[in-house]
């Protein structure tokens, strides 16, 4: 058996179900052998594919570090790492921030499907391999906002800047 991960990000998943929201991922502490190292502060997505690349982690020493999703095990109650060395700092975090999109910056952005405005992005739903399969969108056209899930495909677009109505 190889000690290297497969080509699937987060290949050692122990999460019930097939999908999870980014918001639920952000509520899980990051631990090493049961010791809390920090908590996810944001989700970093590939700018083009919207695949989750990793997490920005607010660590116990008040530093922000980057945790590649492929280096973590996502459980129902925690995000486990096998080594604190998996938490990258400084220039490594900046590198990933420059090349990706932070979920916090995407929340509030306008979402369109086949050229028609659907609503405002509130969250993303991930498959267990880190791919974003659906967008959780708050509709803005009816009498009261409603949250719906929009399957992510080539006809769906997320604007780069937050919508003015958000």
C-alpha positions in Angstrom: 0.0 0.0 0.0 1.4 3.4 -1.0 2.0 6.1 1.7 1.2 8.8 -0.8 -2.3 10.1 -1.3 -4.3 9.1 -4.4 -5.0 11.8 -6.9 -8.3 12.6 -5.1 -8.1 15.6 -2.7 -8.9 14.6 0.8 -8.8 10.9 -0.1 -9.2 9.6 3.4 -12.7 11.0 4.1 -14.7 9.7 7.0 -17.8 11.8 6.6 -21.3 10.5 6.6 -23.1 11.1 3.3 -21.9 12.0 -0.1 -21.7 15.8 0.2 -21.1 18.6 2.7 -21.5 22.4 2.7 -18.5 24.6 3.0 -20.2 26.2 6.0 -20.3 22.8 7.8 -16.6 22.3 6.9 -15.7 25.6 8.5 -17.3 24.5 11.8 -15.0 21.6 12.3 -11.7 22.1 14.3 -8.4 21.2 12.8 -6.7 18.6 15.0 -3.5 16.6 15.2 -4.0 13.4 17.2 -6.9 15.0 19.0 -5.0 18.2 19.8 -6.7 21.3 18.4 -4.4 23.3 16.1 -6.9 25.8 15.0 -10.1 26.2 13.0 -10.9 26.9 9.4 -11.4 30.6 8.7 -12.0 30.3 5.0 -12.2 27.9 2.0 -9.9 28.5 -0.9 -11.2 27.4 -4.3 -9.5 27.1 -7.7 -10.4 30.2 -9.6 -11.4 28.3 -12.8 -12.8 24.9 -11.7 -14.2 26.0 -8.3 -12.7 22.8 -6.8 -11.7 23.2 -3.2 -7.9 23.6 -3.0 -7.6 23.9 0.8 -8.5 25.8 3.9 -7.1 28.9 5.5 -6.7 27.9 9.1 -6.6 30.3 12.1 -4.1 28.6 14.4 -3.8 28.8 18.1 -0.7 31.0 17.8 -2.8 33.7 16.1 -1.2 32.9 12.7 -3.1 32.1 9.5 -1.9 29.0 7.6 -2.9 27.1 4.5 -4.0 23.5 4.8 -4.2 21.7 1.4 -7.4 19.6 1.4 -5.5 16.6 0.0 -3.4 16.6 3.3 -6.5 16.3 5.5 -9.0 13.8 6.7 -12.5 15.2 7.0 -14.5 13.6 9.8 -18.0 14.4 11.0 -16.5 16.2 14.1 -13.0 17.4 12.9 -10.5 17.9 10.2 -7.6 15.7 11.1 -4.0 16.1 9.9 -1.1 13.6 10.3 1.5 16.4 10.9 1.5 20.0 11.8 3.9 20.4 8.8 0.8 20.2 6.6 -0.1 23.7 7.7 1.7 26.0 5.3 2.5 29.6 6.3 3.7 32.9 5.0 4.5 32.9 1.3 2.7 29.6 0.8 -0.6 31.0 2.0 -0.1 34.1 -0.1 0.7 32.0 -3.2 -2.6 30.1 -2.9 -4.6 33.2 -2.1 -3.3 35.0 -5.3 -4.2 32.0 -7.5 -7.6 31.1 -6.1 -10.8 32.5 -4.8 -11.7 32.8 -1.2 -15.2 31.7 -0.4 -15.7 34.6 1.9 -15.0 37.0 -1.0 -17.4 35.0 -3.3 -20.4 35.1 -0.8 -22.8 37.8 -1.9 -21.8 37.5 -5.6 -24.4 37.3 -8.2 -25.1 33.8 -9.7 -26.5 33.3 -13.2 -27.7 30.2 -14.9 -27.8 30.2 -18.7 -27.4 34.0 -18.7 -30.3 34.6 -16.3 -29.8 35.9 -12.8 -30.7 33.3 -10.2 -29.7 35.0 -6.9 -26.9 35.6 -4.5 -24.2 33.0 -3.6 -24.4 32.1 0.1 -22.5 28.7 0.2 -21.1 25.9 -1.9 -21.8 22.1 -1.6 -18.8 19.8 -2.0 -18.5 16.3 -3.1 -16.2 14.2 -1.0 -13.4 14.6 -3.5 -13.4 18.4 -3.0 -15.3 19.3 -6.2 -18.1 21.9 -5.8 -21.2 20.2 -7.1 -23.8 22.8 -6.2 -24.1 26.4 -5.2 -26.4 27.4 -2.4 -28.1 30.5 -3.7 -30.5 33.0 -2.1 -33.1 34.0 -4.6 -33.9 37.7 -4.7 -36.9 38.0 -7.0 -39.8 36.8 -4.8 -41.6 38.2 -1.8 -39.2 36.5 0.6 -35.7 35.2 0.0 -35.5 31.5 -0.5 -32.3 29.3 -0.5 -32.0 26.9 -3.4 -29.3 24.6 -4.6 -28.1 25.1 -8.2 -26.1 22.3 -9.7 -22.8 23.6 -10.9 -22.2 23.1 -14.6 -20.9 25.1 -17.6 -24.1 27.2 -17.8 -23.6 28.5 -14.2 -21.5 31.6 -13.5 -20.5 33.4 -10.4 -19.6 37.1 -10.8 -16.3 38.3 -9.5 -17.6 41.1 -7.2 -20.4 41.0 -4.6 -23.8 41.9 -5.9 -25.0 45.4 -4.9 -28.2 44.0 -3.5 -26.3 41.7 -1.0 
